[in-house]
Structures are given as structure tokens and as C-alpha cells.
Amino acid sequence: MTNPVAEPVNQIRQREVVRALSGVLPDAALLFEREDVQPYECDGLSAYRRLPMVVALPDSEEQVRDILRICHRLRVPVVARGAGTGLSGGALPPADGVLLSLARFMRILDVDPASRTARVQPGVRNLAISEAAAPLGLYYAPDPSSQIACSIGGNVAENAGGMHCLKYGLTVHNILKLRAWTIDGELLEIGGDGLDAAGYDLLALMTGSEGLLAVITEITVKLLPKPVRAQCILAAFDDMGRAGQAVANVIAAGIIPAGLEMMDQITTRAVEPFVNAGYPLDAVAILLCEADGNDAEVAEEIARMTAVLQDSGATEIRVSKNEAERLRFWAGRKAAFPAAGRVSPDYYCMDGTIPKKALAPVLNAITALSAKYGLRCMNVFHAGDGNLHPLILYDANRAGELERTEQFGAEILKLSIDAGGTITGEHGVGVEKIDSMCLQFGGAELAAFHAVKAAFDEHALLNPGKAVPTLHRCAEFGRMHVHAGQLKFAEMERF
Amino acid sequence: MNDAIEAIAARIKSAQAQGEPLRIRGGGSKDFYGGAHQGAVLSTGSLKGIIAYEPSELVLTARAGTPLAEIEATLRERGQMLAFEPPHFAAPATFGGCIAAGLSGPRRAYAGSVRDFVLGVRLLDGKGDDLRFGGQVMKNVAGFDLSRLLTGSMGTLGVILEASVKVLPLPVAEATLRFEHTAASAIALLNEWGGQPLPLSASAWRGGELFVRLSGARAAVDAALHALGGEQFDAATATDLWQDIREQRDAFFDSALPLWRLSIKSTTPPLNLAGRQLIEWGGSLRWLATDADAATVHEAARYGGGHATLFRGGDKCAGVFQPLPAAMMAIHRKLKQALDPAGIFNRGRLYPDF
């Protein structure tokens, strides 16, 4: 997580690129003075910063196409950026390239109540789609915590999830169609107005591709009818293992809750003064378990879930009596990140996903690591789908703490892989987890990823250095991390 | 099992060296689907068995040659299901074939498709390399989503060895209603209902009859029954109806005419084409038995914002899937090249060009 040293801008190259782009963009849409490009130096993962050589702010598809063609011709790296809320440094700018901001693509082009779809530009905020659809009784289901600020284009690039994806799916399950431009300026119309498309499933391939394959300028999303009502159970546990087992028991009982979240004691104690949710602070862990649907359906599901949670050894169960109480239950969960920022100068959010059966052992292992590194860790997570968000609390101003945090984080990612899971559930690899990709995938898989990348972008100009490590990088990394006595890249030449 | 995989890998390597086409085959239940076959059969029949299944994880992992029927029976015992209701079309249908063909059944419009439920795939690529993508967890954004790219790729990108899919609990309650409607009013109604919080799980219209299935919590199904009206079927009749539509045994499919599948915007008015139509998926899927020429059917699909497939019968020479725009076709060729550089897998099964 060390900050790259500010690289001196190659002024000859910069002049060349600015001159070429000024032929297709008005002056106000082209930034290259240091103070103008400074606001783009990082995304939501501010530990990584770098100044872009040039920032382009197009507002039409023709401009995007022309920028890409110019960059392709001049072999200039291009990094697309939405709202800049990403948590893996995926929009870290290129020091020798163009940061392509899609912030001006902020129009909702069409909301069609009959087919329950909305056609939007990539800079539209996630929540703005649901707000536009609300008068029609519809909403856009994926709801990442940052939905007030994050843009739908970024959601597609990262395959964003949220609190309700166990029941309603991720971004990939809730979009129908994309307009996207390849680095050589060709338009790809991906997906369609039906539920599938001819040929390979490029819609799935594009979703979560972290800006490495093409630049999206339009997205058609599905809208769902808003449930009549939602109700939430707050269940307390005096043992992490029992809480983890309760999650498995709810699912095994044939219930798919609309939301199923867990918070540990460090978290509830940190957020309570912040939100006054009335959390039981003596509990080792609490679960939030939500049902939605019509009145009778919600009542039926709440009764079934209550019974399962009781049988699973909950020490206390509260059912929200009204919408205000339900929102109060959720307030602490939603405020977990800001609360981490309140109790610690800095925090670092992890994003591994593990099978639910591994919840208790992995959480216990994280507790042990917390002691080993002498760093506190808050655990909040989407328990229903095993997506962990450990928040490591640290102080960047204390010598060595950032490095210890980074090592702690890498060990958590390795725990996730060893438990049969993945290093990232919804935040993406970006620059942050690129070395951990070497642990999760072997050389043949990484080679396949590079081949797929080359099918879209032969010269690797789109978001270079993100998401997929080079084999060389993994060989270097592997030299330091020999797993179980085996070299993962034994076939590679060492340097 | 490693021996079986090594044997397949060896076969791939020798075929690659000689540029010999291979035709990947599970149970052969979908031999009729896609472009004409080329090459020697490479069977996945030796890859059998469920590898992992824990109901509380909502995940099942099985080898490609495992019969789909075995998987569904195992799930049913534990009160779960493949929510995309894949058609079998014949008893030997396999899990790998189901994923490679990417076909989903009646519940698709309301629960999701095969690709929506695929979590991970292990495959042998065109060089015989053993690759694993995705995994057994529901949220995973590490690396490109090649598991879903493989789904529905008709075996053109690799030999699927095993796959993990998300499974769902069987609904507590289910009911089927019958209504009399014209195609136009059925389409309008299905779209209207789709915008309401109703527990719809399947729909079909043919010959003036509209059938709708409701699934979910008992209370939700009862409330919807009350709200929608119509004539309720007994459980056995309802099960047969949806099974017959899923497996194309319904009388509608008894036709000597070529059968087309049009996947289009749900609100598209009834197709103004000769022949008979069956409408599924809330209006998004139109089955058409017609002797209209391919260009006419493709045009109708384009008009509906979607695509058409020559599903059964007819002249396959010009390809069965709707032609792609040049830029999209170029990407397809390069992706094929990326995973199967010698072009040995299922030549011509997806597009005549490769």
C-alpha cells in the first residue's frame, strides 16, 4: 500500500496527447495542470495516489470514441472513472495516460414502466435510479453501501453487490444491455432488450471487468416492483460459532432472507454511540435478518426465522415493530464504515468471501491475527453470502502501522482462499489485491485472463496494471510466499 | 477421476497438434440444438458424480457427465432445486451439457437463467490446460467472469469438467391459474403483473389460453390467487403442464414446421409472422413454429430488440443463431482464439465461421 513516488510528467508526451485530444474536446473538458488534475489522484482507496498526465471529461459518445481512437493510435493508457468511490484503487490514474472521467454522463435516458427497465448513462448515481423509478412503484435492486454516491457505470465495472443481493442478485443479475466502446473506437452493443443475447455472454464478461475490456457509455438496468413491506429481526449471540451456525440454519430451513448481516462486538460498540440503535452491547455478535414482501408473507417468514434463530441459541431476539425501528436496526450496519473512521484515524476494509461453514473458524483466525499484529479489527459482513468486510483500524502516522495493516490484510485474503473462498466479493482487485491474485490463480488461469484481455485490447491500454497481475509479477511475489513447500510458478524463470 | 481427465487432456493435445476437430458430447440430449456437428466425439461420460453439496451453502458442485436427473433428485431430497429449471429434452441430459447449452426453463424470467446461477467452472481449454474460474461462493469478482462466459458457449471454448451452481429452496407453496386471453392482452397483462409484487414463477400463453404459476410463501401465493382470479389447476395437472412446456412435449411443439426461439423485449406486440406462437417468460420469450424465411424471423427479433434462434428443424446451413454485427463477431473470433487457438472444439456449433 505504499504510495508511488510522484513520477515527473513527461512534458513532451503530455503536450502531444493534449494537442491531439484538443481536436475532439473543448478546452474545459481537458485538464492537465497539476492543480486541475489533483482531485483525480485517487479513488475511495486513498492510500494509493497518483497524478494523471491528462484528465478528459467527455459528455458524448462521439467524444469517448474519438478519445479512445486517439489514445489507441498514440498508445496512451486510459483509465475510466465513474464517481471515484471504488475501494480497490481500480480508478488509480495512469501517470503516463488519460483519466477518462464519465462524470458528465449523468442522464437517465428513459424509464419504461411497462418493461420495467431504465436506460441510463454510466455517471448516474445508483440511488438516483431507484429514486427515478419510485413513483412507478419500482426500484433498482443492487444497493452497495455507497449507493448515495457511487455511479452505475462503476457498479457494472465492479459487479457491485450490497445488503440485499442474497435474494435479489448482484449487478450482473440486474442489467440487460450495454453500449461500450473498445480501445480502437468500435461500438459494442452487448446484451439486448430480451433476457439473453446471441453468442457469448459478453454482458457477464464485461460485468466486473474493472475497466480492462471496454468503456461503457450506456446501461439498461432491470427494475423490480417494490416490496409492500419489510421487517427486520435483531438476534444477539454470546458466541461467534453459534452466530455463524444460525446463519447456516436459516438458509438450511429453506428461507432466503432479503438481508442477512452480522456485526461483531467491536463493531456494535463502535457504532452504538454514533447511531443509538439500541444494540445489545454485551453480545459477542448480532445478526440482522430481514424479510420483505406482502404483509402476510413477511409475517410468515419472520415467524419462521424467529423460530430458527431461537433454536440456534440466540440470547435475545427483537423484531422491528415499525419502519422507524427497522431503519434504526440498519443504521448501525450502514454506519459501520463511518464509525470506523471515528474510532480510528485510518481503517482498511477487506472484502473476502468464504463458504458460510467457514465463518466461525475464519473469524477466530482473524481475532488471532488481530492480536499478532497488535491492530484492532471490526468485523461487519454480508453473512448470508459469506462476504466478509473486516475493517482493520490503524494510524498511518505511526511508523510501521500501515505496513503491518497491509500484511494483516494479505493474511486475511489468504485465509479466505484457504477456506475455499475468494479475495474479493464485491470491491474488485484493482491495484490493491493484485498480488493476492497470484495466490488465488495459477499461471494457466492468469494466462487465460491475459488472452481474454488481449481479445479486446491488444496493446493493454485500458486500465493497465489493475485486476490481473502479469506472470512476471506473480513470480516475484511467489518468491516471497512459498505455499506448503510448493512454488506456485515453478515453471517460471526467476529473475 | 484424474485418469479420466488426463485421458481427455491427452486427446485434446493430440487433436490440437493435428488441428483435428472434436465434438464434445455429454448425454447427447441436445444434439439437435445448434449448428451441424463436426469431428470425432469427445465424451464427458466418464466424468460422473456430485463432488460437493451442502444445502446450507446453497451450492452444488458436480462433474460434467453427471446426469441432470440425478442432480435434481439429490436436490429435491433436501428441499432444494435448480431454480432455472433447465430443460432435459432426453433422459441422458448431463450437467455439463446443461451449462454449455445455457438453456433455462419456465422459471427463468422470475428466478434467473443458468448463467445467473453458475458460480464456478473447471475446464480443459484448447491446449489441454486444466483451468478453474470462479468458485463455490456467491460473490466473487476476482478475475474475469469466465464461468459465465463459458455458460451457453456451446462447447466452443473448452471442455467443462465440473461446475458449481447456486441452488435455491423449493417454494413452500405453488399454484397455477388459467385465463382466456388473446396474445395481445396476455402480453399486456403479464407485463402489468410483472410490475407488481406478485410471486410469479412462470407464464405461458398459447391458443387463447394464458397460464400463470405462483410460487413462494403460502401467504404470498394465497394473496396472489385472490388478487388475480382465473381458474386454479390441481397440483398434478399444473406439474404436467409446466413439465410439458419445459421439455417441449406440449401439443404446441408437435409441428412439422421449423421451430424458432425469439428472445425479445417483453412488451413487444404479438409477432406479425405466419405460423403459431407460444409465449413464455412474461412476454420475453416467443416460440414460433413457422416456415417463414430466416431473414424475416431475424428482422422480427431485431424489431423486438432481441435475437432469434432456429431451435429445431429447418435449414441450418446459414447458421442457427442470429448473425452478429461485425465488431461483436470480431470479439467472438478473438475470444475463441484465446481459449481454443487451434479451433478444435465444436466447430460450427455456434457460428459457421468458427
HADDOCK unambig.tbl for C-alpha pairs under 7 A between the chains (distance, minus, plus):
assign (segid A and resid 114 and name CA) (segid B and resid 191 and name CA) 5.96 0.50 0.50
assign (segid A and resid 114 and name CA) (segid B and resid 192 and name CA) 6.61 0.50 0.50
assign (segid A and resid 114 and name CA) (segid B and resid 267 and name CA) 6.84 0.50 0.50
assign (segid A and resid 115 and name CA) (segid B and resid 191 and name CA) 6.37 0.50 0.50
assign (segid A and resid 115 and name CA) (segid B and resid 266 and name CA) 6.12 0.50 0.50
assign (segid A and resid 115 and name CA) (segid B and resid 267 and name CA) 5.88 0.50 0.50
assign (segid A and resid 116 and name CA) (segid B and resid 195 and name CA) 6.64 0.50 0.50
assign (segid A and resid 159 and name CA) (segid B and resid 141 and name CA) 6.98 0.50 0.50
assign (segid A and resid 173 and name CA) (segid B and resid 116 and name CA) 6.22 0.50 0.50
assign (segid A and resid 186 and name CA) (segid B and resid 327 and name CA) 6.53 0.50 0.50
assign (segid A and resid 188 and name CA) (segid B and resid 327 and name CA) 6.48 0.50 0.50
assign (segid A and resid 188 and name CA) (segid B and resid 328 and name CA) 6.11 0.50 0.50
assign (segid A and resid 192 and name CA) (segid B and resid 305 and name CA) 6.05 0.50 0.50
assign (segid A and resid 192 and name CA) (segid B and resid 306 and name CA) 5.46 0.50 0.50
assign (segid A and resid 193 and name CA) (segid B and resid 264 and name CA) 5.83 0.50 0.50
assign (segid A and resid 193 and name CA) (segid B and resid 265 and name CA) 4.69 0.50 0.50
assign (segid A and resid 193 and name CA) (segid B and resid 305 and name CA) 4.97 0.50 0.50
assign (segid A and resid 193 and name CA) (segid B and resid 306 and name CA) 5.70 0.50 0.50
assign (segid A and resid 194 and name CA) (segid B and resid 263 and name CA) 5.12 0.50 0.50
assign (segid A and resid 194 and name CA) (segid B and resid 264 and name CA) 3.91 0.50 0.50
assign (segid A and resid 194 and name CA) (segid B and resid 265 and name CA) 4.54 0.50 0.50
assign (segid A and resid 194 and name CA) (segid B and resid 266 and name CA) 6.79 0.50 0.50
assign (segid A and resid 194 and name CA) (segid B and resid 284 and name CA) 5.71 0.50 0.50
assign (segid A and resid 194 and name CA) (segid B and resid 305 and name CA) 6.70 0.50 0.50
assign (segid A and resid 194 and name CA) (segid B and resid 306 and name CA) 5.32 0.50 0.50
assign (segid A and resid 195 and name CA) (segid B and resid 263 and name CA) 6.61 0.50 0.50
assign (segid A and resid 195 and name CA) (segid B and resid 284 and name CA) 6.70 0.50 0.50
assign (segid A and resid 196 and name CA) (segid B and resid 263 and name CA) 6.65 0.50 0.50
assign (segid A and resid 197 and name CA) (segid B and resid 306 and name CA) 6.74 0.50 0.50
assign (segid A and resid 197 and name CA) (segid B and resid 307 and name CA) 6.44 0.50 0.50
assign (segid A and resid 198 and name CA) (segid B and resid 307 and name CA) 6.26 0.50 0.50
assign (segid A and resid 198 and name CA) (segid B and resid 321 and name CA) 6.44 0.50 0.50
assign (segid A and resid 198 and name CA) (segid B and resid 322 and name CA) 6.25 0.50 0.50
assign (segid A and resid 200 and name CA) (segid B and resid 149 and name CA) 6.16 0.50 0.50
assign (segid A and resid 200 and name CA) (segid B and resid 152 and name CA) 6.94 0.50 0.50
assign (segid A and resid 200 and name CA) (segid B and resid 153 and name CA) 5.64 0.50 0.50
assign (segid A and resid 201 and name CA) (segid B and resid 148 and name CA) 6.86 0.50 0.50
assign (segid A and resid 201 and name CA) (segid B and resid 149 and name CA) 5.11 0.50 0.50
assign (segid A and resid 202 and name CA) (segid B and resid 149 and name CA) 6.75 0.50 0.50
assign (segid A and resid 204 and name CA) (segid B and resid 145 and name CA) 6.58 0.50 0.50
assign (segid A and resid 204 and name CA) (segid B and resid 148 and name CA) 6.11 0.50 0.50
assign (segid A and resid 204 and name CA) (segid B and resid 149 and name CA) 6.57 0.50 0.50
assign (segid A and resid 205 and name CA) (segid B and resid 144 and name CA) 6.28 0.50 0.50
assign (segid A and resid 205 and name CA) (segid B and resid 145 and name CA) 5.30 0.50 0.50
assign (segid A and resid 205 and name CA) (segid B and resid 146 and name CA) 6.72 0.50 0.50
assign (segid A and resid 205 and name CA) (segid B and resid 149 and name CA) 6.05 0.50 0.50
assign (segid A and resid 208 and name CA) (segid B and resid 141 and name CA) 6.07 0.50 0.50
assign (segid A and resid 208 and name CA) (segid B and resid 144 and name CA) 6.89 0.50 0.50
assign (segid A and resid 209 and name CA) (segid B and resid 144 and name CA) 5.67 0.50 0.50
assign (segid A and resid 224 and name CA) (segid B and resid 195 and name CA) 6.81 0.50 0.50
assign (segid A and resid 225 and name CA) (segid B and resid 195 and name CA) 5.14 0.50 0.50
assign (segid A and resid 225 and name CA) (segid B and resid 196 and name CA) 5.28 0.50 0.50
assign (segid A and resid 225 and name CA) (segid B and resid 197 and name CA) 5.35 0.50 0.50
assign (segid A and resid 226 and name CA) (segid B and resid 197 and name CA) 6.57 0.50 0.50
assign (segid A and resid 227 and name CA) (segid B and resid 197 and name CA) 5.80 0.50 0.50
assign (segid A and resid 248 and name CA) (segid B and resid 56 and name CA) 5.09 0.50 0.50
assign (segid A and resid 249 and name CA) (segid B and resid 56 and name CA) 6.74 0.50 0.50
assign (segid A and resid 251 and name CA) (segid B and resid 56 and name CA) 5.30 0.50 0.50
assign (segid A and resid 252 and name CA) (segid B and resid 55 and name CA) 5.82 0.50 0.50
assign (segid A and resid 252 and name CA) (segid B and resid 56 and name CA) 4.36 0.50 0.50
assign (segid A and resid 254 and name CA) (segid B and resid 169 and name CA) 4.89 0.50 0.50
assign (segid A and resid 294 and name CA) (segid B and resid 220 and name CA) 6.65 0.50 0.50
assign (segid A and resid 296 and name CA) (segid B and resid 219 and name CA) 5.31 0.50 0.50
assign (segid A and resid 296 and name CA) (segid B and resid 220 and name CA) 6.70 0.50 0.50
assign (segid A and resid 297 and name CA) (segid B and resid 217 and name CA) 5.90 0.50 0.50
assign (segid A and resid 297 and name CA) (segid B and resid 219 and name CA) 5.02 0.50 0.50
assign (segid A and resid 297 and name CA) (segid B and resid 220 and name CA) 5.11 0.50 0.50
assign (segid A and resid 353 and name CA) (segid B and resid 137 and name CA) 6.74 0.50 0.50
assign (segid A and resid 353 and name CA) (segid B and resid 139 and name CA) 6.58 0.50 0.50
assign (segid A and resid 354 and name CA) (segid B and resid 137 and name CA) 6.43 0.50 0.50
assign (segid A and resid 355 and name CA) (segid B and resid 57 and name CA) 6.66 0.50 0.50
assign (segid A and resid 355 and name CA) (segid B and resid 137 and name CA) 6.02 0.50 0.50
assign (segid A and resid 356 and name CA) (segid B and resid 57 and name CA) 6.21 0.50 0.50
assign (segid A and resid 385 and name CA) (segid B and resid 138 and name CA) 6.01 0.50 0.50
assign (segid A and resid 385 and name CA) (segid B and resid 139 and name CA) 6.98 0.50 0.50
assign (segid A and resid 387 and name CA) (segid B and resid 139 and name CA) 6.93 0.50 0.50
assign (segid A and resid 421 and name CA) (segid B and resid 135 and name CA) 6.98 0.50 0.50
assign (segid A and resid 421 and name CA) (segid B and resid 137 and name CA) 6.21 0.50 0.50
assign (segid A and resid 422 and name CA) (segid B and resid 140 and name CA) 6.16 0.50 0.50
assign (segid A and resid 422 and name CA) (segid B and resid 142 and name CA) 6.91 0.50 0.50
assign (segid A and resid 423 and name CA) (segid B and resid 142 and name CA) 6.69 0.50 0.50
assign (segid A and resid 424 and name CA) (segid B and resid 140 and name CA) 5.86 0.50 0.50
assign (segid A and resid 424 and name CA) (segid B and resid 141 and name CA) 5.75 0.50 0.50
assign (segid A and resid 424 and name CA) (segid B and resid 142 and name CA) 5.79 0.50 0.50
assign (segid A and resid 425 and name CA) (segid B and resid 139 and name CA) 4.53 0.50 0.50
assign (segid A and resid 425 and name CA) (segid B and resid 140 and name CA) 4.25 0.50 0.50
assign (segid A and resid 425 and name CA) (segid B and resid 141 and name CA) 5.50 0.50 0.50
assign (segid A and resid 426 and name CA) (segid B and resid 139 and name CA) 6.54 0.50 0.50
assign (segid A and resid 426 and name CA) (segid B and resid 140 and name CA) 6.62 0.50 0.50
assign (segid A and resid 426 and name CA) (segid B and resid 141 and name CA) 5.95 0.50 0.50
assign (segid A and resid 428 and name CA) (segid B and resid 141 and name CA) 5.74 0.50 0.50
assign (segid A and resid 428 and name CA) (segid B and resid 142 and name CA) 6.55 0.50 0.50
assign (segid A and resid 429 and name CA) (segid B and resid 142 and name CA) 6.20 0.50 0.50
assign (segid A and resid 444 and name CA) (segid B and resid 129 and name CA) 6.95 0.50 0.50
assign (segid A and resid 444 and name CA) (segid B and resid 131 and name CA) 6.59 0.50 0.50
assign (segid A and resid 445 and name CA) (segid B and resid 131 and name CA) 5.69 0.50 0.50
assign (segid A and resid 445 and name CA) (segid B and resid 132 and name CA) 6.87 0.50 0.50
assign (segid A and resid 448 and name CA) (segid B and resid 339 and name CA) 6.89 0.50 0.50
assign (segid A and resid 449 and name CA) (segid B and resid 144 and name CA) 6.57 0.50 0.50
assign (segid A and resid 451 and name CA) (segid B and resid 338 and name CA) 5.16 0.50 0.50
assign (segid A and resid 452 and name CA) (segid B and resid 335 and name CA) 6.09 0.50 0.50
assign (segid A and resid 452 and name CA) (segid B and resid 338 and name CA) 6.13 0.50 0.50
assign (segid A and resid 455 and name CA) (segid B and resid 331 and name CA) 6.26 0.50 0.50
assign (segid A and resid 455 and name CA) (segid B and resid 334 and name CA) 4.99 0.50 0.50
assign (segid A and resid 455 and name CA) (segid B and resid 335 and name CA) 5.75 0.50 0.50
assign (segid A and resid 456 and name CA) (segid B and resid 331 and name CA) 6.59 0.50 0.50
assign (segid A and resid 467 and name CA) (segid B and resid 143 and name CA) 6.58 0.50 0.50
assign (segid A and resid 468 and name CA) (segid B and resid 143 and name CA) 6.50 0.50 0.50
